[in-house]
Structures are given as C-alpha cells and as structure tokens.
Amino acid sequence: MKKEESSYLYLILFHVFIGFVIYLVPFTAKLYGYSIFIVGLYYVIKTQNRNHEALLVAAYLVGAEVLLRMTGGNITYEFSKYGVMIFIFLGMFYSGFSKGASPYWVFLLLLVPSVVLSTFVISFNTNLRNTIVFNISGPVCLAIASLYSYKRKISLERINKILLFIGLPIISCTVYLIFYTPNIQDVVTGTASNFETSGGFGPNQVSTFLGLGMFIFFSRIILESHTKFMVVLNLVIVFNISYRGMVTFSRGGMITGFLMIVLLLLFLYFKSNYKGKVKLNYIIIIIGVAMMGIWGYTSFQTGGLINKRYANQDAAGRVKKSQFTGREDVAQTEINMFLNNPVFGVGVGKGVEIREAETGVFVLSHDEITRMLAEHGSLGILGLLILFLTPLVLYFNNKFNMFLLCFVAFWFFTINHAAMRTAVPAFVYSLSLLNVQIGGGKKENEI
C-alpha cells in the first residue's frame, strides 16, 4: 500500500473510531467538541494562517456541527456559527480582509434596520437577545466568512482539502447513526421523516449534512482518487453516507447533494478534452451503477417505503396533499407579512410571534428567503440579490472554478428547506467566492 493510500485510510478509520466512541461513551462528544475549538485555535495561531488554516479549521467545525448537536457535544447549541466567525476573524488578523468585498459590507448594513426595529416590536415576554441572535446569526456568519474569502486566491488542491475537512466529521456522524439504528427495518413504518434513523435529531438537518458528505466524497472519486484502492474506498464511503441519508426520509438534503453531483459532472464534461470525456464516461457509468445499487438496497431495507416517500405518497400509496409537509403554509404567512410591511419588514424574530398569533401554532421558518422578505422587507430583497448575483458575476470572470455553481446551489436549496439553522450553508456559500487556481496556489493568501 502506497503512503498516500495508507495515510488516507488511517484518517478515515480514525473518524470511524470517533463515531463509534461517541456512541459508546456519550460524554466523549463534549471532549470532541471542545478539542476541535482548542486545537483549532492552536493550529491557526501556530501557522499564522499562511495557507488558509482558518478555513480548514472552520470547515472541520462546520462538518462536525450536526454530530455535536445530536450528541450534546457543542460548547453551546449555536456555537458552530460563532466558532466559524472566530476562526475567520483570526484568519483576517493574519491575512487581512479581501479587497473589493464591499457587497458583503452592504449586506451587513442592510440587516441593521430590522434588528433595530425588532427591539421595539418583539413581545415583552420574549427573550429579545436570544430571538435576534437565533435569526440573524446565519446571515452574519455568511457575511463574515464572505469578507474573508471574496476573490482570495487558493489552489484546487487546497479547496479539495477544505472539503475533506468538512467530510471527515460527516463520516463520524454516519458511523454514529449506524450504531444508533443498526436495523432500519425495525423503525421504518411510514414515509414521514424519521427521527430514529437520524440519531434522534432533526432529519432535515441530518439529511443536509449527509447529502453534502455524499457530494464531497463523490468529488474525491473524480479528483483525488489516483489508485483503484482510493476509488473503492471512496465508493464505500459514498455508499454508506448515501444510504444513511436516504433512510432519514428527509428528501431536501439528498436531492441537493445529487444536484451538486450533476453540476460537477456537467462542468467537468464540458471542460474536458476527448480523453477526459472518455474517462468521465467510465466514471459516470460506475457512479450510475452505484447509485442504482444504493437505491435498490434502500428500497429493499425499507420495504419499498423510500420509493413512496420520493413519489410523495403515504405508506398506503396515496398521494399526499402537500409536497412540502406544510412548509408552504409557513412561507405564505411570511409573504403576507412582507406585503403588509414592504419597507423594513416586521423585524427580526417577529415573524414567529405574528404567525403564532394568527394560527395559534408556534413554528419556525424553514425558508430563509421568505423569512428575509417578512422580517427585513425590501432591504431583505436587496440583500438576497447581493447574495445571488455576486458569485454569478465571479463565475463569469473565473469559469475554471468547478465548485462555484455547486456551492451556490447547495446554499440556495438548503436555505429553502432548512433555512440557516446551521453554519453549513453560510460557510459553503463563502467558498464559492474563492478564486480557485488550477495548478497554482503558491501565493494563496494574495487577494
């Protein structure tokens, strides 16, 4: 076995071990969570962020977020967003802000009026600070990370390493889920999202992370697997992550991950020469067979219920009235709030109170776009336009960034079904702004 193969295998096995130990001894989740932050600080300070170590540590923290949340290992429940901002600020301390990142300064300023408004309109019985921070931490995390990454030069090798750092804790999460629910057939009885197969945590968030993990290790099959052993190892990882993601019965994350794979393949296919296209054809066939195998195995293990889930049917085969499990009703209430308050919106966090007063049901928003409209009004529209258009403009200036469209797609589709409850859509979005250098990267910190 070559050195490259053995190093990669040991890295994978170490994270398999982490997932097993956390399941076996739950207290170790706290040790794991604290050690990520402490070791990460030491690593960035020691290296002085010469090669974007701040991004590497932030990536690892982001990848570990859902595992730490489901096992109680986070320093605080929302710490991953704060942790990302801490490491990014540390990176800025050593490497400076990105020049020309004014769109994200403007985006931050656009958030301010509705935050101020909320201090006047939020109910007296509501914890004002917690409510504002919960709703605004995701957009702020995105803006801070974007201020660092905007047009910053980085090598393709480095961006692949950043993705690997996101993916490694997802392997640990997958192993934890395997031990948490070893027999799927015992707990799958319907077509609704399943908490038992999601480690007792929110299936929507777990599916989001596993879908991203599926994409990450799929990309490694194409870009970072230089031997048959590496191809097989990454295929095994993709199979297990994909299977565990599908049996959460939460569709959003898995569909998003699959779309990212399609976008990456299309990019590579159109950018490749004849020989490259021939190699890609073989890879597409292998992946296609693997995907059909994953689907077939999942269908067998769930007694065909997974087929009904993706066909929007209940266990009896009847088509469900709602394709979005009632989320469209929540989105509609937020659109109505925007129409009634089109300038500054209703204020950060006020949307939940208004919805509860109107419907009698306390439910958080699942859609960051309609939440921005409702709570930030027309300023929210301007902010969203900045987020949509900026990476697309960069794409036309740097069409060799093969991941840009994949990252933007992940951010867009994730915030449509899981809002910005976790740090992952914010951080992945910021990666789309990097100036990826094919075969370069000697002066990565240049901006």
SULDA-V807317 format. One record per run of one state. SS is the DSSP state (helix for helix, strand for strand, loop for the rest). FROM is the first residue (numbers start at 1). TO is the last residue. Records with the same first field share a line. If there is no record, write none. Layout:
SS = FROM-TO / FROM-TO
This chain:
loop = 1-2 / 25-27 / 48-52 / 72-78 / 96-101 / 122-127 / 150-152 / 181-183 / 187-195 / 199-202 / 224-227 / 247-250 / 272-273 / 302-304 / 311-312 / 314-318 / 320-326 / 341-349 / 360-367 / 398-403 / 418-423 / 432-434 / 438-447
helix = 3-24 / 28-47 / 53-71 / 79-95 / 102-121 / 128-149 / 156-180 / 184-186 / 196-198 / 203-223 / 228-246 / 251-271 / 274-301 / 305-310 / 327-340 / 350-359 / 368-397 / 404-417 / 424-431
strand = 153-155 / 313-313 / 319-319 / 435-437
